């Protein structure tokens, strides 16, 4: 199988701060690839560059065979994404949010309704399709975002900490869905998470990123044997150390504020 | 593919229609202008000019409500950025130009709707326009809506601060409105004021709507149309350019 994502010498500078520092990696078609790293390591910045939201300072990328900078429209057709922070319009219903997406992704009119109902069923929200999203719990909103990210049947699915702030029940539920879905559709998954057991269960290969640099990559087994540790968590700590990190533009705090605002 | 523009437009119109508080709340100011100024000055105006002040003022107040509504729709962009929906639109395979067009058409539609409601209220208090001019009036109203939605969006695309937006917008809107001939006739005003007013694009929008309803224009209707359409296109292009540069 060929590579569906190729990244070479990628750099992103923000006014004197190097968020992503010369990283290279590849993701094979159909595999689940996890990007692990402490807060502020450069995971989200990398995803934003791969998904055309940010322009890189330097380096080259290929996503589904296209350059995210020069062929952004083709790249945008090829992936679905669940962002780290909420990205639904809470003043619209679940159905309206998905319809917006379906139209934006140019899904033929005849198929839209069928496709929307399929994905809603998959995340068990079909009976709530006409409820306003603002009445949904955090977990339900997350499930809706996952449903939305796959309506247009993308080749690649980016999941940026999709289970952040959710209870264990919802997390297990979401990963079960994802596993089933990716096996059935042979979708490539690029995910980031802070839950090591999630990465261990889901990922075929893992890259560990710290201070903008990739410090190790390989299968869970390879990482464990490389660091002579027994679990992925120990391997992660062996590679990235125990010191606490500061994160610029703290997305997680913002997330919590939104959660409060929405009365979750 | 017009679908993307349509769905962007539909989203804005739906949200406007659902927010009855916003719909009704934003009628307060135009009604106040209409009643307080319209009836307050009507007698004096009639004695001096020989025509009704209400007839003169209503086009100005309609334009005012369009100006305010359309400029303030820019805040929806900041709102979308804050609450994440902007990311969903920016990763979609739709050109930034279409996103900008959808947003501008949506904002302009909402603003024109607001203008029409003000016009209907004015009919209740005695406004009697010429109905043949209605299509021309709607054209001008829509162009004004496009111009100032694009303007508001352009400002919002460079601004992340939700609190600062209304302050900046008010700072721009007030002089635009008061120095546009919406409230007073342009005959016999001091030269410096006349010069300033001629540089204000809203002046030509007010003049166009007034011509459409009453048949009298201070400038030529073609000059009005040319200037308002030209500037609307220019601001739309500028807004599209700034929209292209958004990174999150």
Interface residues (C-beta under 8 A of the other chain):
Chain A: X48 X51 X52 X53 X54 X55 X73 X74 X76 X77 X79 X81 X83 X85 X86 X87 X88 X89 X90 X91 X92 X96 X99 X100 X101 X103 X104 X105 X106 X148 X258
Chain B: X1 X3 X4 X6 X7 X11 X14 X15 X18 X19 X80 X83 X84 X85 X87 X88 X89 X90 X91 X92 X93 X94 X95 X247 X248
